[in-house]
Amino acid sequence: MRVTERGERPAWAGPEIDVDRPSAARVYDVHLGGSHNFQVDRDAAAQITAAMPELPDILRANRSFLRRAVRYLVGQGVTQFLDLGSGIPTVGNVHEIAWQIDPDCRIVYVDIDPIAVAHSNAILQGAFNANAVLGDLRDPDRILADVKDLLDFSRPIAVLMVAVLHFIPDSDDPKGVIRRYLDAVPEGSYLAISHASLDGSAPERAEAATERFRNRVTDFSMRTRAEITALFDDVELVDPGVVYLTEWRPDEGDDIGDPKRMSQFAGLGRKKQAGN
Ligand SMILES: C[S@@+](CC[C@H](N)C(=O)[O-])C[C@H]1O[C@@H](n2cnc3c(N)ncnc32)[C@H](O)[C@@H]1O
């Protein structure tokens, strides 16, 4: 059913969803080959990729990092995940990866985009240990109140901020936001971050893609490797530290290619013991 000049409104897109404006979650879905997007999202994705043809590879590498990080965390005995900026569910979601190893893992997805949350809930229907919550991660008090009964805050929780902090400008104090989540979780909890950067091998192309993204979709804050590393100030970084996506604990046989081509860094840290 066509409801606007540009967009079509399928059954899964409620009236609160603006089908005439691209959203970060749906543009990402286009890049990953998903089907939960509109023509405006596809147009924006095409424009951005024209400026930076390696972008779809970078986003796939980002999903791979997420998978490896979740597997690592479950291997460390972490069974709870707070996935902030979780996106539209695509194959290889956190719950799928975690449940393959430990079906008792609990996962809470949080996203600012109603489509991402509606789809996550549709996929999770009937699952008693996974939920999706609509919310803005920049409001930790609100998010923590909303999820307090969905996770056990006396046991370690992995806070995931994967490919989302570049949507949070310095004026919104990303470090302060991270600290608030880390303050709420117990020792033995973890923080995972991946983040876009101009420090890769094609800064001019990354800058051009960012500019198009800003014009078409939403604000975007590239950070240097040093700035991204500073986001981990309140945790102890796990080896190999903050590295290009494909360099982070690659699986045996993974082709890490030219890591700098990825223009995106990733890292994982463990909450420091009190007093350290
Ligand atoms: C690039 S996607 C990343 C999805 C997933 N974390 C991954 O790495 O595959 C970024 C997601 O962050 C969400 N997002 C952006 N700003 C947000 C905010 N302030 N609070 C919560 N989610 C946000 C977007 O809606 C989008 O779904």
The ligand as an ORCA input file, in Angstrom:
! r2SCAN-3c Opt
* xyz 0 1
  C      25.042      1.016     12.533
  S      23.742      0.369     13.503
  C      24.595     -0.830     14.501
  C      23.749     -2.026     14.866
  C      24.480     -3.113     15.666
  N      24.976     -2.594     16.931
  C      25.631     -3.669     14.869
  O      26.769     -3.253     15.111
  O      25.411     -4.477     13.981
  C      23.517      1.677     14.697
  C      22.218      1.580     15.476
  O      22.268      2.512     16.560
  C      20.984      3.072     16.717
  N      21.138      4.339     17.457
  C      21.653      5.509     17.014
  N      21.633      6.429     18.000
  C      21.092      5.815     19.089
  C      20.787      6.253     20.420
  N      21.044      7.508     20.803
  N      20.232      5.368     21.271
  C      19.955      4.103     20.881
  N      20.207      3.630     19.622
  C      20.772      4.486     18.749
  C      20.462      3.232     15.301
  O      19.058      3.318     15.272
  C      20.983      1.949     14.666
  O      20.043      0.916     14.759
*
